[in-house]
Structures are given as structure tokens and as C-alpha cells.
Amino acid sequence: MGSDDPDSLRGPAPDFVIFEEAAFHKREAWYEVIRPNLMPRKAPALFIGTPKGFNWLYDLEQEAKRLIEQGDKTWAVFHYSVFDNPHIDKAEIAEARRGCDTEEVWRQEYLAEYESNVGRVFAAFNDLKHVKKIEWPSGTFEAWRSVDWGMRDNTGSLWAFVRNRILHVYREYAANNLSAPAQAQVIKNQTTAREQVKMTAISHDAAKEDPAMKGLTVMWHFRQAGITPIRPSSRDKKHSRAMIQQLLSENRIVLDQSCIKLRKELMAYEWKDTAMEKPDDGGNDDLVDALHYLVELLQFDLFMGKSPVAEKSMPEILAAIAAEKLEQMKGQKFTVPSQFKTESGLDIENSSAGYF
């Protein structure tokens, strides 16, 4: 039976179920239709297939392995590669190896290892190199936070510190359907007294006025909750993506073992038509975005030594930016839109748009 329409499988209570090429079935076919139908007869299920990226079959296998480690006897996991098949000639295997377009295809299709079927954006990310138990520095220490704001999607937040130009991401948080003040309070409460947060980066859209919040911004609510100092991040992630890729290749990013969601998102983050990023699970990339903001915030510390603005307040940073822009504008001619002109020239303080 096919599972393109999972609802067509509803009804019968089977004695046994086999998912052939399991990775190509829809997730809901198992979780929403077949799994409930196995309960009346306590029927077993067998999943056979070649991996297809880090999709639901990967999640199922990881959960099974976790349960087995805890002593659960109801699951078993088996892995075989082309070399385990006694009926395939070794010369044929060698010929197939030579004919493979990429190393990723070889590992996925012949060794049954999990690889992105399109192409991972952060292909250098590796559990053995980048995931371990992180020990906090003794006493109080400088920490940094990042927040990817979301209402319907998850709000993702990361905590990190830098040691020897290595970024240590030691905590993650992701939840949705909470208001901005509630999310801010949760993030604040997860931060201990030992963590001296120097700055929190937040997604650029959090600085936009929201009519639903009476013209206030998400960032304003975060400041009211005590998440300060805080600054919006850039909209364009091209440069921060390149920095993440460099840090991974140089083994200068470490995730704590508790950062399970971020690890999964990094594994699933894919190229689409090699021109844009697209996560495998339909948009669940909130913690990856938070990592972009974190690396952008810490680029001086990670690549150029101590940031020259790290210890400055937001007004000082804005004043420095304004001074730099004014210096660049010296000797330049420009016009001011007529709607902003007054009898005495440009009225900065009374401008409703607040331009300067």
C-alpha cells in the first residue's frame, strides 16, 4: 500500500507493519495513522530503508537508541552497508565507488550514513568535533546571549562565552505561543547570577513597531523585563554564515551536549538550489538564526581580538556610529525631502520619524 495519502491507511488494525524505504514515507503516516492502529494487537513495526537526509526516520532512530541505552527492550536498531551484503561482488562495489558524483552520495546511498540529500549548509559540523560537555569558567564570567524572536514560530535563544577565541554555546531555549514580555522573563530567569551577560543580540524584526502592541517593539518589552543591553542584528546572514562555516572548519565552535535542538538544526540546515538556505523540517531554524546573531555580535572577539565596543553602552555605540557617518558626509551635497523641511531647516527633534 502507498502512503502518499496517509489517511487512506486508517481503519484496519494490522498484525504487523513494514515501512519499505521508510525515509521516503511521510512522517504523519507513522505517527498519526499507523502507530495508533498498532495498539489493539500490540503489533510490531519494521522500518527498512536508506537514509534521506536528517528527516523523521533519523529522529526515530535517535529516539530508539536513546531508549535502548536506558534499558528499553521494545526497540532494536540495525545498520548495514553495501560491504555487509555477501551477495554483491567486491569489484562491483569498487566500480560503484568510482562512479559516485560526490562523497555525500557514497556515504548515504552505499554506506547508509545520514547525509543531507540536497547539501548541508554547515557540512563541517560534526558531533565528535563540535559537541561535548562544557565546563563553566569558575566564579562569575562574561556571557553573551542571542534571541531569534518568534510568536507562532519558536523564539530561540542561546547563551555562550568565549575562551581562547573558541565559542562555547552552553545553553539553548526554544518555545512559541508566548508574548514578548513572557518570553523575555523566561530567558532572564534561565540566566544565573554567575553569568555576567555583556550584551544580548536580537533579530532585526524585534526592533519594528507592532500595531498589535500599541506601536511598541518586541525589543522594548525585552528591555522592560531587564534584558539589557540589547541590540538588533543584521537582516543579511551571508557574512555571519561565512563566519560560522570558518569557525566550524577551524574547530572553534563547541556545543554543550544539552543543546540538542541546535545540533539537530545545524545537521538539517540545507541549501536549496545552492542559492538560499532552507531547513529540512519546514522552517525550524530558530536556533540556527540565533547562532548567526551570536557570531555576528562576537565577530571581533572571535576573529580580531577584543571588541572595541564590547564595554560601551548603546548610546555610546550610536554616538560613535553617528560621528563616523558625519565625518564621511563632510564635503558631500545632498537634498532633504520637502516634507521634512521647516522654516529653520530640518527639525530633527520634532520629526515623527525620528531621523538624525
N, C-alpha and C positions, 0 to 999 in steps of 0.2 A: 504494500500500500504506500502511496505517496503522502508526503506531509506538507505540500505546498499550501494546502488549506488545512491547518491543524484542527479546525472544528469538525472536519469530516471524520476524524478519528474518535470522536466522542461516542459514548454509548456502551460498547462491549467491555466486559471485564476479562482481560486476557489471562492465560495461564503463564505466558512468557512473552517477553518483548525483545526484539533485536533491532537496534539502530545501526543500519549499514551505512557507511560513510557518514558517521554521526555528526561530524563538524559541519556538514552541508545542510543539516536539518535546521529548522527554526527553533530558537530557544523555547518558545511557548509550547511547541509540540511535546516537549518533555515535562516542563514544569507545570503547565496549566491543563494539559489534557491527559497524557499518558500516566504520569506519576499518580494522580488521584485514582485512576482506573485500576492501578495495581493493588490497591489496598484491600478490596474484598477477598482476594485469594492469596494475599501476600506474595504476589508473583514477582519473580526476579527480572532484571533487565540486563542486557549485554550491549555495550557500546563499542562498535568496531569502526576504525577509520584512520585516515591520515589527517594530521593537524591542518587547520586552515586559519593561520594567524592566531591571535590570542582572543578567541571568541568564547562562547559559553561552554564548549567542550573542555577547554583549558581550565576554566573556573571549576567545572565539575570534577576534573581530575585532581586539582589542587585541594579541593574540599575533601575528596575521598582520601587523599594522602594524609591530610591533617587528622581526619577521624581515625585512620589506621594507626597513626602514631600515638593516639590517645587510647588505643586498645580496642577500637570498634572492630567487630568480626563480620559486619554485614557488607563490607566493601573489599574489593581486590583490584589492583592496578597492574597491568602487564604492558611492557614496552618491547617491541621487536623492530629491528632494522632489516634492510634488504640482506645483510650479511647473515642473519639468523635463519633465512629460508634455505633449507638443504637442497631444494629442487631447482635453484637458479644457478646457472654456470657462473663461475667467478670471472671468466673472460667477458661475459655479457655485462656484469656489474662494472667492470673496468671501462668498457665501451660506453656505458650509460654515464659514467662519471665524466668522461672526456667530452661528452655531448651536452652536458648541463650548461645552461646560459650563465647561471650565477651560483655562487656558493650557497646562497639562501635557498634556492630551488633544490639543490642537492641535499641539504640538511633536512628540509621539510618533506620532500616527496620520497626520499630514499632512506633517510635515517630516522624519519618520523619524529623530528625535533620541532619544537614550536618556533616558527619564524613568521614574520609578517608576510602575508600573501601579496601585499602591494609594495611595501617598503617602509621600514620603520624610520621615523624622523631621527630618533635618538638611538641609532643602531649600535652605538658604542656602549650603551648601558648594559651592565652585566651584574648579576646577583653576586657573584664571587668577588668582584672588584669594588662594587659600589654599595653593598648592603652589609651592615654589621651592627652589633650592639654599641651604641655611642655612650661613652662615659662623659658626664658633665664635668666642666672645669671645677675645681674646688672653690668653695665660698661663692660670693657673688661674681657674676660675669656679664660681659656685654652680649646682648642678644639682639636679634633683628626679626621682624615679623613681616609677612605679606598676606594680603587678603584679596581674593577674587570674589567680588560681591555678586550675589545672585538671590533672586526671590523664588522663582519657580525652579530654576536650576540650583544646584548646591552653591552655598557660599563656602569657598575653600580657603583655608588658612594654614600657613607654615611658620615654624619657629626654627631659627638657625643661629649658629655662631661660627666665627672664622678663626681657625688656628693654623699657622704656618701656610697661609694662603690656600687652605682647604676649607670648603664649605661643608659644614656639618648640619644636616637637616634632622632635627631630633624629635619633632612633634608635628602631627598633622591634625586637621579638623575639617570635616565636611558635613553640612546639613542644609536642608532647604525648608521652605514654608515658614520662616521666621522673619519678623520685622527687623529693620536695621538696628533699632535700639536693643532688641533681644539678642541678635547675632553679636553685636558689639560686647554685650555683657558676658555672653558665653566665652568669647575669645579672651576678654580681660580676665575672667575667673580662672581660665586654664593657665594663665601666666603666674608663676610663683614669685615670691619676694626675692629669690636668688637671681632671677633673670632681670637684669637692668636693660630694658628694651630701649635702644638708642633711636630707632625710627621704625615706623610701620609703613610699608608701601601698599597702596590700594588701587584697584582697577580704575582706569580713567573715567569710566561711566559713573563711578560713585561721586564724581565732582559735578555732575549735571543736576540742575534743578529739576525736581519732580513735582508736577502739579498735584499728584495724589498725596504728597507730603507737604502741601501748602507752600510749595516753592522752595522747601528746604532740600538739602542734598543728603545723600547717604553719609558722605564724609562728615557733614555737620553733626549727624546723630552719633557717629563714632567718636568724634571729639567730645561731645557732651557726656559720653559714657566713660571718658578718661583714656581713650586710645590716642595718645599724643606722645611725641609729634607724629604727624601723618602726612603723607604726600601722595598725589595721584601718579600713576605710572604712565608710560608712553602707550599710545594705541598700537603702534607698529612693533611687532615682536621679532622682526627679522634680525636685529642686532643682538637682542638677548638670546634668541635661539642659537645664533652662532657662538655666543659665549658659553652657553650650556654644552654645546657639542664639543667645544675646546676643553672645557673643564672635565667632561667625561673621558675624552681621549687621553687627557693627562692624569686621570685618576684623582681629580681634585674635587669631586663631589662624593659625599658619603651620606647615605640614608640610614636612619636607625631602623632596626628590624620591625618596630611598631608602625612604621609608615607604609602600611600595606596598600592603601589606596593609591598613593603617589607612585609606588613601584609598579602597580598594575597599569596605571595611566601612561607611564613612560614606556612600558612594554607595548601598549596598544596604540600609541600615537603614530599615525601613518601619513605618508604622502598620498595625495590624490592627484593624479596626472602630473606628478613631480613638480607641481606649481603651487600647491597650497596644502596646509595641514588638515587632516581630518582624523579624529579619533575613531577607533574601530567600533565603539559601543554607542555611537549616535550622539555624541555631544558631551560625554562625561570626561571633560578635560579641565575641570576647575582647579585641581591641584597642580597640573602642569602649568596653567596660566599663572598661578601663584608663584611657581618656581621661576617663571620668566621675570615677574616683578621683583622677586628677591635678588636674582642675579643682576638685574639692571640697577637696583639700589646699591649693591655691593661691588659694582664693577671696579671701582678704584681700589678697594681693599684686596680684591682677588687678582687684579691684573697690574696695578700701578702702585701698590703700597697704600698707606693710609689715606682715606678720602679727605680732601681739603675742606669739605663742607660737613663732614660727619658730625662735628660737635656744634654746628651752628643751628640756630633756631630757624623756623620757617620764614619769619620776617627778614632775618639777616640774609637768608638764601635768596629771597625775592629781590631784596635791595641790591645784592650783588649782580643778579641777572639783569635788573633794570639798568644799573650803571654800565654794564658791559654793552647792552643794546644802545644806550645813549651815546657811548663812545663810538660805536660802529656807525651811528647815524650822522655824526658830525660831518658837515660839508655836503650832505645829501639834500636834495629837494624833494618834497613830497606834498601832496594835497590832502586836505581834510574834507570828508564828506560834509555837504552843506547842512545836513540835519544835526550835526554835532557842533556847528559854529554858534557862537554867541557874540554879543556886541564887543566883548573884551577878548575874543578869540575862542579857544577851546576851553570850555568849562569842565574841567576834569572831575571835580568833586561832586557836581550835581548831575553828571551823566548817569542815566539809569542803567546803562550797560556796564558802567564801571571801568571803562578803558583807561589805560595810562601809557 
